[in-house]
Amino acid sequence: MKKLILSRVSSALFLMATMFGAITLHAQQSPLANEDIFEIEYASDVQISPDATMVAYVRYSMSIMRTGAKVGYGW
């Protein structure tokens, strides 16, 4: 009985150690770079049609070619 409990506990500890190791390894491989800011987009000026069947909004992103410029697109 004690061997069965010890076996299950050691298996659970091994699984937890493997999972935490994988999470730590993944976090170290993909740090946030300065250029990643240009991949961020957000919506603004949301408008809903009177019959609530359509939504219009402006999608903003940063331009890597223009310093400090926001680029907006209507959708």
C-alpha positions in Angstrom: 0.0 0.0 0.0 2.8 2.4 0.9 4.6 1.6 -2.4 1.5 2.5 -4.4 1.1 5.8 -2.6 4.8 6.6 -3.0 4.6 5.7 -6.7 1.6 8.0 -7.3 3.2 10.8 -5.3 6.5 10.5 -7.2 4.6 10.4 -10.5 2.7 13.5 -9.7 5.8 15.3 -8.6 7.6 14.3 -11.8 4.6 15.5 -13.9 4.5 18.9 -12.0 8.3 19.4 -12.4 8.0 18.7 -16.1 5.2 21.1 -16.6 6.9 23.9 -14.7 10.1 23.3 -16.5 8.3 23.5 -19.9 6.5 26.7 -18.9 9.8 28.3 -17.8 11.6 27.2 -20.9 8.8 28.6 -23.1 8.9 31.9 -21.3 12.7 32.3 -21.8 12.5 31.5 -25.6 10.1 34.3 -26.6 10.9 37.6 -24.9 9.0 40.7 -26.0 11.0 42.7 -28.5 10.8 46.4 -29.2 9.4 45.7 -32.7 6.5 43.8 -31.2 4.7 47.2 -30.5 4.0 47.5 -34.2 1.9 44.3 -34.1 -0.5 45.7 -31.5 -3.9 46.8 -32.9 -6.9 48.3 -31.1 -10.4 49.4 -31.9 -11.8 52.9 -31.2 -14.9 55.0 -32.1 -17.3 52.0 -32.1 -20.7 52.8 -33.6 -23.7 50.5 -33.7 -26.3 50.9 -36.5 -29.9 51.9 -35.3 -31.2 48.4 -36.1 -28.3 46.8 -34.3 -27.3 44.7 -37.3 -24.0 46.3 -38.1 -21.0 47.7 -36.2 -18.5 50.2 -37.5 -15.2 51.0 -35.8 -11.8 52.4 -36.4 -8.9 49.9 -36.1 -5.6 51.6 -35.0 -2.0 50.3 -35.3 1.4 51.9 -35.1 3.4 52.6 -38.3 7.0 51.4 -38.3 7.8 53.8 -41.1 6.5 56.9 -39.4 7.7 58.1 -36.0 4.9 58.2 -33.4 2.2 57.9 -36.0 -1.1 56.1 -35.5 -2.7 54.6 -38.5 -6.5 54.2 -38.5 -8.7 52.2 -40.8 -12.5 52.2 -40.8 -14.2 48.8 -40.7 
